[in-house]
Amino acid sequence: MTQTPSRHFDLIVIGTGSGNSLIDESFADKSVAICEKGSFGGTCLNVGCIPTKMFVYAADTATSVAHAGTYGVDATLDGVRWQDMVSRVFDRRIDPIASSGEDYRRNRCENVTVYDGHATFVGPRTIDTGTGEIITADEVVIAAGARPSIPEIVTESGVAYHTSDDVMRIPELPRSMVIQGSGFIACEFAHVFSSLGVEVTVIGRSDVLLKHLDRELAERFTESARGHWDVRLGQHITAMTATGEDNRGVEITFEDGSTCAADSLLVATGRTPNGDLLGLDSAGVAMDGDRVQVDEFGRTSAEGVWALGDVSSPFQLKHVANHEQRVLGHNLRHPDDLQPFHHANVPYAVFTWPQIASVGMTENEARAAGHDITVKTQDYGDVAYGWAMEDSVGCCKLVADRSTGHLLGAHIMGAHAPSLIQILIQGMEFGLTVPDMARRQYWIHPAMAEVVENALLGLDFPDRGF
């Protein structure tokens, strides 16, 4: 027997990451329901961008101490207080922010009702809140995020494991850790734990770490990583076995018969959008692979149902989710003036060691697209600030169209890469040519940004204009 809906709203929002930010003062005259089964703030606040970068900053500090002798500074890392780190991140920052966000919606927004169960569709714009109530709305926004992907070999083995959702709250640092995965999450946590004294082994099926990077940077990064992690690549796992007195450890066997073992296993093999958990068939909402299908305006296949962020976007990035939230907010308020998502020049960063940032096409992508390209890789170590850092790894690689003079892609590996690349993102977004970027502004000497300036100047055009 189908339960009768108990209440109707103007808007239902499923998820409180960027979905929560959608409900600003312009919705004050609307009745809104929020469905959130976990902590307010979504992935970014609770288990993603923000807490991980707080641990990364601590790891960077420890790494700087370890490398201090390079500069004639005698320093030692006497130890790390893991529980103090956890408390700094969660007790003093993350958890109070999540709690206050929920309190604000529950107790200080008269037009908002919060449901804390697992929401599923049971009909068109009809939601089972998971709290015993069925609700309906004129419009629904799906902003349900994503969850860690766990390979079958892990689940079938019965081995204990961590994911990015819980590894930052473990009670103590293990002596050793195997990290399964070779992407963003794996490389950031490998940096964190290895810098804090954990023996880290990173395993992946591809032949390089961060395989989605420009190939040259991926190869450079992998070579650098082998200097401080045990990196095992290009092998399929054939067996996983629990080890240790409490069965919290793991031994992994590869197809070539080699093995590795550790006291702890972190599975970091990507994240799966949560659309498959929402009963979308009941609402007529179509999927595109594992993502909720949306058009350029954020509309799903079902009338009155929209989606944003990791559940639907090809970019699992908080800055993209925030952009989509702003666009969707406009579209909900102005149905006769819909604005499209803008997904050109979407950048990303990896806060590992060294840091990495990228935007636009890789060299291989640009060639495959038929561009007549010019490419320049400028080493950090060839500019003055790079000398100061004694940097032998960092670089700025630029890919440009020779005929138009426009930048097609930018890829930076090294200190402050996520900040340095913003200069190039802005130039690409506003249509500046490489000569304009290089010469129509001052570049502070001897700042690290000179690596970008020199890379721009190193690109080869028929009429350079420099």
C-alpha positions as CSV (number, residue, x, y, z in Angstrom):
1,M,0.0,0.0,0.0
2,T,1.4,3.4,-1.0
3,Q,1.7,5.9,1.8
4,T,-0.1,9.2,1.2
5,P,2.3,12.2,1.0
6,S,2.2,14.2,4.2
7,R,3.4,17.5,3.0
8,H,4.0,19.5,-0.2
9,F,6.9,21.9,-0.7
10,D,7.9,24.4,-3.4
11,L,11.3,22.8,-3.5
12,I,13.1,19.7,-2.2
13,V,16.9,19.5,-2.2
14,I,18.6,16.1,-1.7
15,G,22.0,16.7,-0.3
16,T,23.7,19.5,1.7
17,G,27.0,20.1,0.0
18,S,26.6,22.7,-2.8
19,G,22.9,21.9,-2.7
20,N,22.6,23.6,0.7
21,S,24.2,26.7,-0.7
22,L,21.5,26.8,-3.3
23,I,19.0,28.0,-0.7
24,D,19.9,31.6,-0.3
25,E,17.8,34.6,0.7
26,S,16.1,34.7,-2.8
27,F,14.2,31.5,-1.7
28,A,12.9,33.0,1.5
29,D,9.4,33.1,0.1
30,K,9.5,29.4,-0.8
31,S,8.8,26.3,1.3
32,V,11.9,24.1,1.1
33,A,12.7,20.6,2.3
34,I,16.3,19.4,2.7
35,C,17.1,15.7,2.8
36,E,20.4,14.8,4.3
37,K,21.3,11.4,5.8
38,G,24.8,12.4,6.9
39,S,26.6,15.5,8.1
40,F,25.7,18.8,6.7
41,G,28.3,20.2,4.2
42,G,28.7,17.3,1.9
43,T,31.9,15.6,0.8
44,C,34.0,18.7,0.5
45,L,33.5,19.9,4.1
46,N,33.4,16.5,5.9
47,V,35.6,14.0,4.1
48,G,37.1,15.8,1.1
49,C,38.7,19.1,0.0
50,I,38.8,21.0,3.3
51,P,39.9,18.4,5.9
52,T,42.4,16.7,3.5
53,K,44.1,20.0,2.8
54,M,44.4,20.7,6.5
55,F,46.3,17.4,6.8
56,V,48.2,18.2,3.6
57,Y,49.4,21.4,5.2
58,A,50.7,19.5,8.2
59,A,52.4,17.0,5.9
60,D,54.0,19.8,3.9
61,T,55.4,21.3,7.1
62,A,56.9,17.9,8.1
63,T,58.4,17.5,4.6
64,S,59.9,21.0,4.8
65,V,61.6,20.0,8.1
66,A,62.9,16.8,6.5
67,H,64.4,18.8,3.6
68,A,65.8,21.7,5.7
69,G,69.4,20.4,5.5
70,T,69.4,21.2,1.7
71,Y,69.5,24.9,2.7
72,G,72.1,24.7,5.4
73,V,69.4,24.5,8.2
74,D,69.9,21.8,10.8
75,A,66.4,20.6,11.8
76,T,64.8,17.3,12.9
77,L,61.3,16.1,12.9
78,D,60.9,14.9,16.5
79,G,57.5,13.4,16.0
80,V,54.0,13.9,15.0
81,R,51.0,14.1,17.3
82,W,48.3,12.4,15.2
83,Q,45.5,12.8,17.6
84,D,46.3,16.5,18.0
85,M,46.1,16.8,14.2
86,V,42.8,15.0,14.1
87,S,41.4,17.2,16.8
88,R,42.6,20.4,15.1
89,V,40.9,19.4,11.9
90,F,37.7,17.9,13.1
91,D,37.0,19.0,16.7
92,R,38.0,22.6,16.2
93,R,37.0,23.2,12.6
94,I,35.0,20.7,10.5
95,D,32.5,19.2,13.0
96,P,31.5,22.5,14.5
97,I,30.9,24.0,11.0
98,A,28.8,21.0,10.0
99,S,26.8,21.1,13.2
100,S,26.2,24.9,13.0
101,G,25.1,24.5,9.4
102,E,22.5,22.0,10.4
103,D,21.4,24.0,13.4
104,Y,21.0,27.1,11.1
105,R,18.7,25.2,8.7
106,R,16.7,23.4,11.4
107,N,16.2,26.3,13.8
108,R,16.8,29.6,12.1
109,C,15.2,29.2,8.7
110,E,11.4,29.3,9.1
111,N,10.8,28.2,5.5
112,V,13.1,25.2,5.7
113,T,12.3,21.7,7.0
114,V,15.2,19.2,7.4
115,Y,14.8,15.4,7.0
116,D,17.7,13.3,8.2
117,G,16.9,10.0,6.5
118,H,18.0,8.4,3.2
119,A,15.8,10.0,0.5
120,T,14.5,8.0,-2.4
121,F,12.0,8.8,-5.2
122,V,8.8,6.8,-5.0
123,G,7.1,8.7,-7.8
124,P,7.3,11.9,-9.9
125,R,8.7,14.6,-7.6
126,T,7.7,12.4,-4.7
127,I,10.2,11.6,-2.0
128,D,10.3,9.0,0.7
129,T,12.4,10.9,3.3
130,G,13.5,7.8,5.1
131,T,12.0,9.2,8.3
132,G,8.5,7.8,7.9
133,E,7.2,10.6,5.8
134,I,6.5,10.9,2.1
135,I,6.7,14.5,0.7
136,T,6.2,16.1,-2.7
137,A,7.3,19.3,-4.4
138,D,6.9,21.5,-7.4
139,E,10.6,21.1,-8.1
140,V,13.4,18.8,-6.8
141,V,17.1,19.3,-6.9
142,I,19.3,16.2,-6.7
143,A,22.7,17.1,-5.2
144,A,23.4,13.8,-3.5
145,G,27.2,13.6,-4.3
146,A,29.3,10.5,-4.5
147,R,30.7,7.7,-2.4
148,P,34.0,5.8,-2.4
149,S,34.3,3.1,-5.1
150,I,35.3,-0.3,-3.7
151,P,36.7,-2.9,-6.1
152,E,35.1,-6.4,-5.9
153,I,38.4,-8.0,-5.0
154,V,38.4,-5.9,-1.8
155,T,34.8,-6.7,-0.8
156,E,35.1,-10.3,-1.6
157,S,38.3,-10.8,0.3
158,G,36.8,-9.7,3.6
159,V,40.0,-7.7,4.3
160,A,39.5,-4.7,6.6
161,Y,40.0,-1.4,4.8
162,H,39.7,2.4,5.1
163,T,38.5,4.9,2.5
164,S,38.8,8.7,2.3
165,D,35.6,8.8,4.3
166,D,37.1,7.5,7.5
167,V,40.9,7.3,7.2
168,M,41.4,10.8,8.6
169,R,39.8,9.8,11.9
170,I,41.7,6.6,12.6
171,P,42.8,6.4,16.3
172,E,46.5,6.1,15.5
173,L,49.0,6.1,12.7
174,P,49.8,2.6,11.4
175,R,53.4,1.6,10.9
176,S,52.7,0.9,7.3
177,M,49.9,1.4,4.7
178,V,49.1,0.1,1.3
179,I,47.1,2.6,-0.8
180,Q,45.1,0.9,-3.6
181,G,44.7,3.5,-6.4
182,S,46.9,5.8,-8.4
183,G,44.8,8.9,-8.8
184,F,44.2,12.2,-7.0
185,I,42.9,10.8,-3.7
186,A,45.6,8.1,-3.5
187,C,48.5,10.5,-4.2
188,E,47.3,13.1,-1.7
189,F,47.0,10.6,1.1
190,A,50.3,8.9,0.1
191,H,51.9,12.3,0.7
192,V,50.1,12.9,4.0
193,F,50.9,9.5,5.6
194,S,54.4,9.1,4.2
195,S,55.3,12.6,5.5
196,L,54.1,11.7,8.9
197,G,56.3,8.6,9.1
198,V,54.1,5.8,7.7
199,E,55.7,3.4,5.3
200,V,53.5,3.8,2.2
201,T,53.1,1.5,-0.8
202,V,51.0,2.7,-3.7
203,I,49.6,0.2,-6.1
204,G,47.8,0.8,-9.4
205,R,47.0,-1.0,-12.7
206,S,48.2,1.9,-14.9
207,D,51.8,2.3,-15.8
208,V,52.1,5.8,-14.2
209,L,50.6,7.6,-11.3
210,L,48.0,10.3,-12.1
211,K,47.5,8.9,-15.6
212,H,45.0,11.6,-16.5
213,L,47.7,14.2,-16.4
214,D,49.7,15.4,-19.4
215,R,51.9,12.3,-20.0
216,E,55.2,14.2,-19.5
217,L,54.1,15.4,-16.0
218,A,52.7,12.0,-15.1
219,E,56.0,10.4,-15.9
220,R,57.9,13.1,-14.0
221,F,55.7,12.7,-11.0
222,T,55.9,8.9,-11.0
223,E,59.7,9.1,-11.1
224,S,59.7,11.5,-8.2
225,A,57.2,9.5,-6.2
226,R,59.4,6.4,-6.4
227,G,61.9,8.3,-4.3
228,H,59.6,8.4,-1.2
229,W,57.0,5.7,-1.7
230,D,57.1,2.0,-2.7
231,V,55.3,2.3,-6.1
232,R,53.9,-0.8,-7.7
233,L,52.3,-0.2,-11.1
234,G,51.0,-2.1,-14.0
235,Q,50.0,-5.3,-12.1
236,H,46.6,-6.8,-11.5
237,I,45.8,-8.0,-8.0
238,T,45.1,-11.7,-7.8
239,A,44.6,-12.1,-4.0
240,M,44.1,-10.2,-0.8
241,T,44.6,-11.8,2.6
242,A,44.0,-10.4,6.1
243,T,47.1,-10.4,8.3
244,G,48.1,-9.5,11.9
245,E,46.7,-10.4,15.3
246,D,43.6,-8.4,14.8
247,N,43.3,-9.1,11.0
248,R,43.6,-5.4,10.4
249,G,46.6,-5.9,8.1
250,V,46.8,-7.0,4.5
251,E,48.9,-9.0,2.2
252,I,48.4,-8.5,-1.6
253,T,49.5,-10.8,-4.3
254,F,50.0,-9.6,-7.9
255,E,49.6,-11.5,-11.1
256,D,53.4,-11.9,-11.5
257,G,53.6,-13.6,-8.1
258,S,55.1,-10.6,-6.3
259,T,53.5,-9.5,-3.0
260,C,53.3,-6.5,-0.7
261,A,52.0,-6.2,2.9
262,A,51.1,-3.5,5.4
263,D,49.4,-2.9,8.7
264,S,46.6,-1.0,7.0
265,L,44.8,-0.8,3.6
266,L,43.4,2.4,2.2
267,V,41.2,2.0,-0.9
268,A,41.4,5.1,-3.0
269,T,40.1,4.0,-6.4
270,G,37.7,6.9,-7.1
271,R,34.2,7.8,-6.2
272,T,30.8,6.6,-7.5
273,P,27.9,9.0,-8.0
274,N,25.0,8.3,-5.7
275,G,22.3,8.4,-8.3
276,D,21.9,4.6,-8.3
277,L,20.8,4.8,-4.6
278,L,17.9,7.2,-5.1
279,G,15.1,5.2,-6.8
280,L,15.3,7.3,-10.0
281,D,13.3,4.9,-12.1
282,S,10.3,5.8,-10.0
283,A,10.6,9.4,-10.9
284,G,11.5,9.0,-14.6
285,V,15.0,10.3,-14.1
286,A,17.4,8.9,-16.7
287,M,21.0,8.0,-16.0
288,D,24.0,8.7,-18.3
289,G,26.3,5.8,-17.4
290,D,26.7,6.1,-13.6
291,R,25.7,9.8,-13.5
292,V,22.3,11.4,-13.4
293,Q,21.7,12.7,-16.9
294,V,21.3,16.5,-17.2
295,D,21.1,19.0,-20.0
296,E,23.1,22.2,-20.3
297,F,20.7,23.9,-17.9
298,G,20.9,21.2,-15.2
299,R,17.5,19.7,-16.0
300,T,17.0,15.9,-15.8
301,S,14.7,13.9,-18.1
302,A,11.9,14.3,-15.5
303,E,9.9,17.5,-15.5
304,G,10.7,19.7,-12.5
305,V,13.7,17.6,-11.4
306,W,17.2,19.1,-11.6
307,A,20.7,17.9,-10.6
308,L,24.1,19.3,-9.8
309,G,27.5,18.4,-8.5
310,D,29.2,15.0,-8.3
311,V,25.9,13.1,-8.8
312,S,25.6,14.4,-12.3
313,S,28.6,16.3,-13.4
314,P,31.6,14.8,-15.3
315,F,33.8,17.0,-13.1
316,Q,33.9,15.7,-9.5
317,L,35.2,19.1,-8.3
318,K,33.8,21.4,-5.6
319,H,34.4,24.5,-7.6
320,V,32.4,23.0,-10.5
321,A,29.6,22.0,-8.1
322,N,29.5,25.6,-6.7
323,H,29.3,27.0,-10.2
324,E,26.5,24.6,-11.1
325,Q,24.7,25.5,-7.9
326,R,24.8,29.2,-8.8
327,V,23.5,28.5,-12.3
328,L,20.7,26.3,-11.0
329,G,19.7,28.8,-8.4
330,H,19.2,31.3,-11.2
331,N,17.3,28.8,-13.4
332,L,14.9,27.9,-10.6
333,R,14.1,31.6,-10.0
334,H,14.0,32.6,-13.6
335,P,12.4,29.7,-15.7
336,D,12.0,32.0,-18.7
337,D,15.7,33.0,-18.7
338,L,17.6,29.8,-18.3
339,Q,21.4,30.0,-18.1
340,P,23.7,27.1,-19.2
341,F,26.5,25.6,-17.2
342,H,29.9,26.9,-18.3
343,H,32.3,24.0,-18.3
344,A,35.1,25.4,-20.5
345,N,38.6,25.7,-19.0
346,V,37.8,23.7,-15.8
347,P,41.0,23.4,-13.8
348,Y,41.9,20.9,-11.1
349,A,44.7,20.4,-8.6
350,V,46.3,17.6,-6.8
351,F,47.7,18.5,-3.4
352,T,50.4,15.9,-3.2
353,W,54.2,16.4,-3.2
354,P,55.0,18.2,-5.4
355,Q,51.7,19.9,-6.0
356,I,50.1,19.7,-9.4
357,A,47.6,21.8,-11.3
358,S,46.1,21.5,-14.8
359,V,43.7,23.2,-17.1
360,G,42.7,22.5,-20.8
361,M,44.2,20.0,-23.2
362,T,47.2,17.8,-22.7
363,E,49.8,17.7,-25.5
364,N,48.4,14.4,-26.7
365,E,44.8,15.7,-26.7
366,A,45.8,18.8,-28.6
367,R,47.6,16.7,-31.3
368,A,44.6,14.3,-31.5
369,A,42.3,17.2,-32.0
370,G,44.2,18.3,-35.0
371,H,45.8,21.5,-33.7
372,D,49.1,22.8,-35.0
373,I,50.7,23.1,-31.6
374,T,53.7,24.6,-30.0
375,V,54.8,23.2,-26.7
376,K,57.2,24.5,-24.0
377,T,58.2,22.9,-20.7
378,Q,60.0,25.3,-18.3
379,D,61.7,23.8,-15.3
380,Y,61.3,25.5,-11.9
381,G,65.1,25.0,-11.5
382,D,65.8,27.4,-14.4
383,V,64.3,30.5,-12.8
384,A,65.7,32.4,-9.8
385,Y,63.1,31.3,-7.2
386,G,63.6,27.7,-8.3
387,W,67.3,28.2,-7.6
388,A,66.4,29.3,-4.1
389,M,64.3,26.2,-3.6
390,E,66.9,23.9,-5.1
391,D,64.0,22.5,-7.1
392,S,64.9,19.6,-9.5
393,V,61.4,18.3,-10.2
394,G,58.9,21.2,-10.8
395,C,58.0,22.4,-14.2
396,C,55.4,24.5,-16.1
397,K,54.3,22.9,-19.4
398,L,52.2,24.9,-21.9
399,V,50.5,23.8,-25.1
400,A,49.3,26.5,-27.6
401,D,47.8,26.7,-31.0
402,R,50.5,28.0,-33.4
403,S,48.1,29.6,-35.8
404,T,45.9,31.5,-33.3
405,G,48.4,32.2,-30.6
406,H,45.9,31.0,-28.0
407,L,46.8,28.7,-25.1
408,L,45.2,25.3,-25.3
409,G,46.4,23.8,-22.0
410,A,48.6,24.5,-19.0
411,H,50.1,21.9,-16.6
412,I,52.2,22.9,-13.6
413,M,54.0,20.6,-11.1
414,G,55.7,22.1,-8.2
415,A,55.3,24.5,-5.2
416,H,52.2,26.6,-5.4
417,A,51.0,25.1,-8.7
418,P,47.3,25.5,-7.9
419,S,47.9,29.2,-7.3
420,L,50.3,29.8,-10.2
421,I,47.9,28.3,-12.8
422,Q,45.2,30.8,-12.0
423,I,47.1,33.4,-14.1
424,L,46.8,31.1,-17.1
425,I,43.2,30.1,-16.4
426,Q,42.2,33.7,-16.5
427,G,44.1,34.3,-19.7
428,M,42.5,31.4,-21.4
429,E,39.0,32.3,-20.2
430,F,39.2,35.9,-21.4
431,G,40.7,34.9,-24.8
432,L,44.2,36.5,-24.3
433,T,46.8,35.4,-26.8
434,V,50.1,34.1,-25.5
435,P,52.0,37.3,-26.5
436,D,49.5,39.4,-24.6
437,M,49.8,37.2,-21.5
438,A,53.6,37.3,-21.7
439,R,54.2,40.9,-22.4
440,R,51.2,43.0,-21.5
441,Q,51.8,42.8,-17.8
442,Y,54.8,43.0,-15.3
443,W,56.0,39.7,-13.8
444,I,57.5,40.2,-10.4
445,H,61.2,39.3,-10.2
446,P,62.3,37.0,-8.7
447,A,58.9,35.5,-7.9
448,M,58.0,31.9,-8.7
449,A,55.6,33.2,-11.3
450,E,58.6,33.8,-13.6
451,V,58.4,30.1,-14.4
452,V,55.1,30.8,-16.1
453,E,56.4,33.9,-17.9
454,N,59.4,32.0,-19.3
455,A,57.2,29.2,-20.4
456,L,55.0,31.6,-22.3
457,L,58.0,33.2,-23.9
458,G,59.4,29.8,-24.9
459,L,56.4,29.0,-27.1
460,D,57.2,29.2,-30.8
461,F,55.0,31.2,-33.2
462,P,55.6,32.2,-36.8
463,D,55.2,35.9,-35.8
464,R,56.2,35.9,-32.1
465,G,55.2,39.5,-31.4
466,F,57.3,39.5,-28.2
